[in-house]
Amino acid sequence: MLASLKKKETYEHYLETLKFALYCITHPLDGFWDLTHEKRGSIAAANTILLLTLLANLFKLQYTSFLFNQVYWPEENLLIHIASIVFPLALWCVGNWALTTLFNGKGRLNQIYMATCYALTPYPLIQFPLIILSNMVTVDEGAFYTVLSGLSIVWAALLIISAMMQIHEYSVSKTVLFTIATIFAMLVMVFILLIFFSMISQGVSYFISLIREILFRM
C-alpha cells in the first residue's frame, strides 16, 4: 500500500514538473529561477523533453511534406541526426559548467542540463504541429512554415540564455559573454576530441600493421 502510494506521488510529481515546462517558456525569468532554486523541475521531465525533441527531429524527416523537406533515405543516418542534438547538448552542459564554475556560477552540472532541456520545449511544441501543417499548405504558403520553424529554434535559444542567467545568477551582459565563451569552449573540445580520436586511430593502425608484419614473417 505504501509502495503504491509512493509510486503515485512520484508520478504526480513527474507530471507537475513536466507541466512546469510550459510556465518556463512563457515566464522564463521566474520559471527558470523556480526550476532550480525552488526545485520545481526534475531530471525525469528534462529527459522527457529531450526525448520529444529527438522524436520531433526524426518525425520531421519522415513525415514533413517533400515540398519543405526533401530527404534521400539511402544517404540518411538516424544515429547522426540523434547525435546532432545529444552531442552539442553534452558539450554545452560540460563547457558551460566548466567555465561558470571558475567565475562564481551558481549552477551545478545537473541543473545546467535540466534547465537547457526545459528550454528546448518550444521545439517539439511547434515542430509536431508543423509536420501536420506542412502536408496541408502549398509552396506559396510555405512562408508560414519557414517562419514558425525558425521561431521554434530562436525561442529555444533565447530561453537557454534566460535559463543560464537565472541558474548562475548572472547579469544579462555576463550571461551573453559566457554564452559566447561556452560556444568557443565547445569548439575547443571538438578540436581536442578530433585530435584524440585521430591519435587513437593512428595507434590502432600501427599495431594492426605491426601484428600483420609479425604474422607474415612467422
C-alpha positions in Angstrom: 0.0 0.0 0.0 2.8 2.4 1.0 4.8 1.5 -2.1 1.8 2.1 -4.3 1.1 5.5 -2.7 4.7 6.5 -3.0 4.7 5.5 -6.7 1.6 7.5 -7.3 3.1 10.6 -5.6 6.3 10.2 -7.7 4.2 10.0 -10.9 2.2 13.1 -9.9 5.4 15.0 -9.1 6.8 14.0 -12.5 3.7 15.3 -14.2 3.8 18.6 -12.3 7.5 19.1 -13.2 6.8 18.3 -16.8 3.8 20.7 -16.9 6.0 23.3 -15.4 8.0 23.5 -18.7 5.0 25.4 -20.1 5.4 28.0 -17.4 9.1 28.3 -18.0 8.7 29.1 -21.7 6.1 31.8 -21.1 7.7 33.2 -17.9 11.4 32.4 -18.4 12.9 34.6 -15.6 10.5 33.4 -12.9 10.2 30.0 -14.3 13.9 29.1 -14.5 14.6 30.6 -11.1 11.9 28.4 -9.6 13.1 25.4 -11.7 16.3 25.1 -9.8 16.1 27.3 -6.6 12.6 26.1 -5.7 13.2 22.6 -7.1 10.1 22.7 -9.4 11.9 20.8 -12.1 13.1 17.2 -12.4 15.7 15.3 -14.4 12.9 12.9 -15.5 10.9 15.7 -17.0 14.1 17.1 -18.7 14.8 13.7 -20.2 11.2 13.5 -21.5 11.6 16.9 -23.2 14.9 15.9 -24.7 13.3 12.6 -26.0 10.4 14.6 -27.5 12.9 16.9 -29.2 14.7 13.9 -30.7 11.4 12.4 -31.9 10.3 15.8 -33.4 13.6 15.9 -35.3 13.2 12.3 -36.6 9.5 12.6 -37.4 10.3 15.8 -39.3 12.5 13.8 -41.6 9.8 11.1 -42.2 6.5 13.0 -42.3 7.2 16.5 -43.4 6.0 17.2 -46.9 8.6 16.8 -49.6 7.9 20.4 -50.6 9.7 21.6 -47.5 12.0 18.8 -46.6 13.4 16.6 -49.3 15.1 13.5 -47.9 17.1 10.9 -49.8 16.8 8.0 -47.3 19.7 5.8 -48.7 22.1 8.6 -47.6 20.4 9.3 -44.2 21.7 8.0 -40.9 19.3 8.3 -38.0 22.1 8.0 -35.4 23.8 11.1 -36.9 20.5 13.0 -36.5 20.2 11.9 -32.9 23.9 12.8 -32.2 23.4 16.2 -33.8 21.3 17.1 -30.8 22.7 15.0 -28.0 26.4 15.7 -28.7 26.1 19.5 -28.8 23.9 19.4 -25.7 26.5 17.4 -23.8 29.3 19.8 -25.0 27.2 22.8 -24.0 26.5 21.5 -20.5 30.1 20.5 -19.8 31.6 23.6 -21.3 29.2 26.0 -19.5 29.6 24.2 -16.2 33.5 24.2 -16.5 33.6 28.0 -17.3 31.0 29.2 -14.9 32.5 27.2 -12.0 35.6 29.3 -12.4 33.7 32.5 -12.3 31.3 32.1 -9.4 28.5 30.5 -11.4 25.9 29.0 -9.1 24.5 26.3 -11.4 25.6 22.7 -11.0 26.0 20.4 -14.0 22.7 18.6 -13.5 20.9 22.0 -13.1 22.5 23.2 -16.4 21.4 20.0 -18.1 17.9 20.2 -16.7 17.4 23.9 -17.5 18.7 23.5 -21.0 16.4 20.6 -21.7 13.4 22.6 -20.4 14.5 25.5 -22.7 14.1 23.1 -25.6 10.4 22.8 -25.0 9.3 25.2 -27.9 11.0 23.0 -30.5 8.8 19.9 -30.1 5.8 22.0 -29.2 6.0 23.8 -32.5 7.5 21.2 -34.8 4.9 18.5 -34.2 2.0 20.7 -35.4 4.2 21.9 -38.2 4.7 18.4 -39.5 0.9 18.2 -40.0 0.7 21.7 -41.3 3.4 21.0 -43.9 1.1 18.5 -45.6 -1.8 20.9 -45.8 -0.2 24.1 -47.3 1.1 24.9 -50.7 4.6 26.2 -51.7 3.2 29.7 -51.8 2.0 29.4 -48.2 5.3 27.9 -47.2 6.5 31.2 -45.7 4.3 30.4 -42.6 6.0 27.1 -42.2 9.5 28.6 -42.5 8.8 31.4 -40.0 7.3 29.1 -37.4 10.1 26.6 -37.8 12.6 29.3 -37.3 10.7 30.6 -34.3 10.9 27.3 -32.5 14.7 27.5 -32.7 15.1 31.2 -31.9 12.7 30.8 -29.0 14.6 27.9 -27.6 17.9 29.7 -27.9 16.6 32.8 -26.0 15.2 30.5 -23.3 18.6 28.8 -22.9 20.2 32.2 -22.4 17.5 33.2 -19.9 17.9 29.8 -18.1 21.7 30.3 -17.7 21.2 33.8 -16.4 18.9 32.6 -13.7 20.6 29.5 -12.5 24.1 31.1 -12.4 22.7 34.4 -11.1 24.5 36.4 -13.8 23.6 39.8 -15.3 22.4 39.9 -18.9 25.8 41.1 -20.3 27.7 38.5 -18.3 25.3 35.7 -19.5 25.8 36.7 -23.1 29.6 36.8 -22.6 29.6 33.3 -21.1 27.3 32.0 -23.8 29.8 33.1 -26.4 32.6 31.7 -24.3 30.8 28.4 -23.9 30.3 28.1 -27.7 34.1 28.7 -28.1 34.8 26.1 -25.4 32.6 23.6 -27.4 34.7 24.2 -30.5 37.9 23.7 -28.5 36.5 20.4 -27.0 35.5 19.2 -30.5 39.1 20.0 -31.7 40.6 18.1 -28.8 38.3 15.1 -29.4 39.2 15.0 -33.1 42.9 15.0 -32.2 42.4 12.3 -29.6 40.5 10.0 -31.9 42.9 10.7 -34.7 45.8 9.6 -32.4 43.8 6.5 -31.3 43.1 5.6 -34.9 46.8 6.0 -35.9 47.9 4.0 -32.9 45.4 1.2 -33.7 46.5 1.2 -37.4 50.2 1.0 -36.3 49.6 -2.0 -34.0 47.5 -3.8 -36.7 50.3 -3.3 -39.2 52.8 -4.5 -36.7 50.8 -7.6 -35.9 50.4 -8.3 -39.6 54.1 -7.9 -40.2 54.9 -10.3 -37.4 52.4 -12.9 -38.7 53.8 -12.5 -42.2 57.4 -13.2 -41.0 56.3 -16.2 -39.0 
